[in-house]
Amino acid sequence: MKIVDHIKCAKGKPLFSFELLPPVKGQSIKGIFDAIDPLMEFNPPFIDVTYLREDYIYKQHANGLLEKVAYRKRPSTVATCAAIMSKYKVDAVPHLICGGFNKDETENALIDLQFLGIDNVLVLRGDARKSDSSFIPTPEGHAFASDLVQHVMDMNNGKYLHEDIETSEKTDFCIGVAGYPEKHFESPNLDTDFKYLKLKVDLGAEFIVTQMFYDNEKYKNFVEKCRQNGINVPIIPGLKPITNSKQLISLPKTFHLDIPLALSEAISSCKSEKEVKEVGIEWMIHQCKGLIELGAPVLHFYTMGNSGPTKKIAQAIF
């Protein structure tokens, strides 16, 4: 079922969903199932599966020369989605990114997803590789998320890359895109951010999932600004509880977000990491209750494979 249909069927009742990573190369699917099992009691209608593009390592040879070698740490997002759908009978939502794919590879991935009966994709540009200072598009690939949205919509309309291949088969993907309540860090200003977000919606995106945030006013203002700009699709808040004191530095640095003073001071006053986790969970419970009052259609958690804190929050909310 499409995400927008799940939301319609809920008739105003907030849904629970979460996102996880495919297992690290060499690990079995059991680790994924162990992370999912504790959360299934909250009846998630869908589970997101991220995609991390390839990176590079430098391998030194006996002659002293360095060879730049591409590698992937995790197996296919498509395979992980198929395993989740088979075991849990819920919709899996794969991330589809620009980086690491040329257009033919993107189209092949979408054909595989359709074949598996996957109805939803979250379309993203993707991050830069750790070895690159900024995002570098893959040769013959898409440079922007809007280009990727257009590609998916072309296939939804029966238009494929190679027109000499005759087919009447149309895909029917429900497309989600990312939203940034505190502005994408590469955007010169928030108004420009909304301009490109509206472009993605006008091209065919049907729902938005936000970057994590810790101040509900940011979500409220973001939704209001979306509506003012003619963006009327469901806006799903992305959430992640703070679970250790190091995140006071790492989260703002990595995700370019603000942590409210009240939260940062509460964490700084904790005497142990256990207390930090408790403060982070309590803050997120309060935040979730506020988001429900604001009409958030889904509470979507970035679990990163650690289901414990999310379960405690869900127990208090659902």
N, C-alpha and C positions, 0 to 999 in steps of 0.2 A: 504494500500500500504506500502511496505517496505521503510525504511528511505533511503536506497541506491537508490531506484527507484525514490523517490521524488527528490533526488539530481540530478540524471541523467536527469529527465524530466525538471529540471530548466535550463539545458544547460548553466551553468556558472553563472546564476543570483543568488545572495545570497538570501537564504530563512530566514524567521523569525520564531523562535519558543521560547517556554518558559516552565518553570517548576514550579509546584506548589505543595502544601501540601494537603493531604486529610483534611477535616474539623475536628476540635477537637470534641471528643466524646460528644454527646449531642447537637451539632449544626447541622443545616440542610444543604443540598446541596446548598441552596441559596447563602451562602457565597462564595462558589466556583464559581458559575455562575456570581456573582457580580464582581469577580476578573477577570474572563475570558472575559466578555462582552466588556469592553473597548479596548481589544486587538484584537478582531476578525476582525476589519477593515484592519489589516495588513496581513490577509490570512495565518495564520500559518498552515502548512500542518500537523503538529503534536504537541501534548502537552504532556510533561512528567509529571508523577505523582510519587512523592517520596514514600518511605516506611520507617517508623521509627519502629525499633524493640521494643519489650516489655522492660520495665524497672521494677525496684522493689521499693516498699515502705515497711517500717517497721511499722506494726500495733501493738500497745501496748494493751494487754488485761488487764482485771481487776486484775489479779493475778501478774501483773508486767512483765510478759514474753512478748518478742517481736516475732512477726510472720512475716516472710519474704513473701510478697505477690506480685506476678507478675501482672502487669497491662499494658494496652495499652491506649494511649491517643486518638488515632485516629482510625476511622473505616477502613474497607478494601480498599486497593489501587485498588483491582480488581473491587469493586463496584463503586468506584469513576471513574475509567476508563470507565466503562460501561455507567454511567450517562453522561459523557462528550461526548462519541461517539454518544449516542442516541440524545442528544440535538444539537450538533454542526456539526455532520457528518465529523469530522476530526479524524485522527488516534491518539489514546492515547497510550503512551509508559510507561508502568509500570516499576518501579524499582523492581528488583528481588535481594534479599540479602541473604547472608549465615546465618547471625545471627538471631535466633528466629525460624528457621525451621529445622526439620530433613529432610532427603532425601525424605521420603514418602510425607511429607507435601509440599515440593518443587514440587514434581511431580504432586500432586493434584492441586496445584495452576496453574501450566503450562497447565494442562488439561482444567481447567476452562477458562484460557485465550484463548486457542485455540477454545473452544466452543463459546466464545464471538466474535470470528473473529478478535482478536488482533494479529497483525503480527510482532510486535517488542517488545523486552525487553531490558532494560538496566541492565546488570548483574554486581553486585558489591559485594564485601565482606561485606561491611557495617561497621559502627563505633562500638566502644565499648559502652556498656551501661554506663550511667553516674555513676552508682554505681560500675563499674569495672575500674581498672587502665589500663587494656589493653583488646584487643578483646579476648573473650573466645568463641570458637565454641560451637554450640548447640550439645548436645549428639546425635550421629547418623546423624549429619548434615555435611555440607561442611565447611572446614576451610579456603579455598582460593577461590577467584573469578575464577581462572582457573579451579578449580574442578566444579564450578557451570556452567561455559561455556561448559565443557565436558558433563555435565548432559543434558543440553539443546540440544547439538549436538547429543547426543545419541538418544534423543526422535525425533529429526529431521530425524534420520536414522531408526526410527522404533524400537529402543531398549529401553525397559522399565525396571524398577527395578526388577519386578517380572516376570521372564521369563516363569512361568507356565501360565501366562495370555496370551492367544493367541490373537494377533491383528496385522492387516496389516496397521493400521492407523499411518501415520507419521505426526509429526508436521512440521511446516515450518517457524520457527521464525527467524527473522533477529536480530542478537545479537549485542548490543553495549556494550562497556566497558569504564572505566574511564582512563584518562591520566592526568599526573601531570607535567606541564611545569617547575615547580620548585621542582620536586622530591617529592614522597610520603614520609611523615615524618618518616615512619618506615624503609625506604630503606637505606642501608648503603651508597649508592652513586647513581648517576644518571645512570651509566652504568648498574647497577643491576636492576634498575627500568625498563630500556628499555628491558632487558633480559626477564623479566616477562610480560611486555606488548606484546612483540613479541610472547611469548608463547600463550597468550590469542588469538592473531590474528591467529596464526598458527592452533590453535584448532578450529577456526571457527568464531571469532568475525569479524563483517563486517564494523563497524564504531567505532570511538572514540569520546567521549565528554570530554573536559578538565575541570579540576578544574578552578575556577575563577583566574584571574590574571589582573594586571593593567599596564603591560609593554609589548607592542606588540613584542618587541625583544625576550621575553621569548617564545611567541607562534611561532615566526618565527624560532628560534633555535630548538624548540621542533619538529616542522614539518620536518625541515632539518635532524635532528638526527633520526627521525622515518624512513625517506626515506633511509638514510644511513644504517639503520639496517634492511632494507627489509620490513618495515611496510608501506604498500601502500594503506591502506583503508582511506576513508574520515576522516578528523580530524576537529571536530566541536568545536569552542571555547565557553567555558562557561563564562558568563559575569554577573556581578552584580554591579550596580552603588553604590557608597558610598552615604549614605543619612543622616548620622549623625556623629558627631565628635567622639563618643565613638567607632565607627568602626575602627578608627586608631589603637586602641589597640585590640579590639575583633577579627577582621578579621585575623591579623597575628597570634594571639594566637590560634584561633580555626582552621584555615585552613592552617597554616604554610606557609604563602606567604609573599612576600615583597610588600610594597607600595612605589612607586617611590618618591624620595625626593621632586620633584616639586609638586606632588600631596599632600603629607603630609604637606608641608609648606603652600600651598594655602589654605588647610583646616584649619590649625592652625591659619592663619591670619584672618579667617572669624569672624565677629562680632555677628553672630546669626546662629542658626541651619538652618534657611531658606537659608542663604548664603551657608552653607555647602552643602545642597542638590543641590543648583544650580551649585556649583563647581563640585560636583560629577557627575551630569548629563552632564555638558559640557565636562568633561574629557572623559566620556564614549562615547559621540557622536564622539569626535575626535578619540577615540580608535577604534570605529566601522568603521569609514571611512578608517582608516589605515588597518584594518583587511580585508576589502573588496578588497583593493589594493593588499593585500597578497594572495588573492584567497580563503578566508574562505568560505566554501560552505553554511554554516548556521550561523546566529548569534543567539545564544541560551542564554536566560536570566533566571537567578535565581530570580524569583519575590517574593518568600516567601509570596504570597498572596497579595502583595501590587503592583497593576498594574500601579499606577500613574507615577512613574519615568520611567518605561519601556515604557509607552505610549509616553511620551515626547521625549525619545530617538528615538523610532521607527518613530515618525512623522518627525524627522529630517533626517532619513536615508532612509526610504522606500517610 
